[in-house]
Amino acid sequence: MAESTYEARRVQIEDTEDIDRTEVRSYWTLARQRFVHHRLAVIGAITLVVLIVAALVVPLIAGDTTGVSASRSFGAAEVISEDGELTLALLGYSRTGNNLFGQLMAATGTSLMIAFAAVLIIVLIGILIGSVAGFAGGWVDNILMRVVDIALAMPGLFIIIAFVAFWGASVWTVILAIGITGWTLAARLVRAEFLSLREADYVQAARALGATPRRIILRHMLPPALAPIIVAASLGVADSVVLEAALSFIGFGIPPTQASLGTLLNQAFEYLNRDPILVLFPSVVLILIVLAANFMGDGMRDALDPRQRVEQR
């Protein structure tokens, strides 16, 4: 009898040790695994990383991509120039002697920088307004949401054009114009999350213990509300790149002296009849950025959704 009891207790201890050795995966670990299993999202992330690295490195190697070199023949691609310098002119040269590949990568870097900076402004404004509205509720929520409704009712593109026309066309003007007109979706997402978290038990416990509203918002409510913001930010990169390209194409964005995807399309359309291939290069890069950002957004939405299951392999 004693031996059987001892054996039963030994088996119970071994089972308990097996349970203790089970790996505990956090929410972000599970989200990372779900994202890795989303193939299109991984392809989109790799595409964006490659474009960012190329936009940073290629202009440094290619040198002055906007300088005119009459000695360069139109359309002739080269990697090493006649004087032995590394040029990476994979797409050849324009009729004015510009390195098309280097110019394209410099334009890609400018467009991505504008998109990421504008999204940062969008996220900051959205978090500020959405968190205050969702946490305070009542008349504060009503006033802030009416402000959001007014902002949504205004034609964003015309406001951006008027803003740029008044302050002058520059990189920072375009960033501010896109940022101050695109925060409404982020504000609504944060507000919705805060409204659902405001009555959570741990938030009520923090309030009962005397935590300040600032601590409750930053420490207890904002981290769980980051998931929809991350998704909105990834999708906002695609929207910002397209909007910058549209503004620069119609002449209300980046000055023609600076390279961006919109300015390259504007300049290429001037030679559409003679060199239609020039329109293809910035168009393909623009499509790649939009598709990659959208794929990443879809993957992040699925990864950050707790209802998704991780595929066991």
Secondary structure, 3 states (H helix, E strand, C coil): CHHHHHHHHHHHHHHHHHHHCCCCCCHHHHHHHHHHCCHHHHHHHHHHHHHHHHHHHHHHHHCCCCCCCCCCCCCCCEEECCCCCEEEECCCECCCCCEHHHHHHHHHHHHHHHHHHHHHHHHHHHHHHHHHHHHHCHHHHHHHHHHHHHHHHCCHHHHHHHHHHHHCCCHHHHHHHHHHHCCHHHHHHHHHHHHHHCCCHHHHHHHHCCCCHHHHHHHHHCHHHHHHHHHHHHHHHHHHHHHHHHHHHCCCCCCCCCCCHHHHHHHHHHCCCCCCHHHHHHHHHHHHHHHHHHHHHHHHHHHCCCCCCCCCC
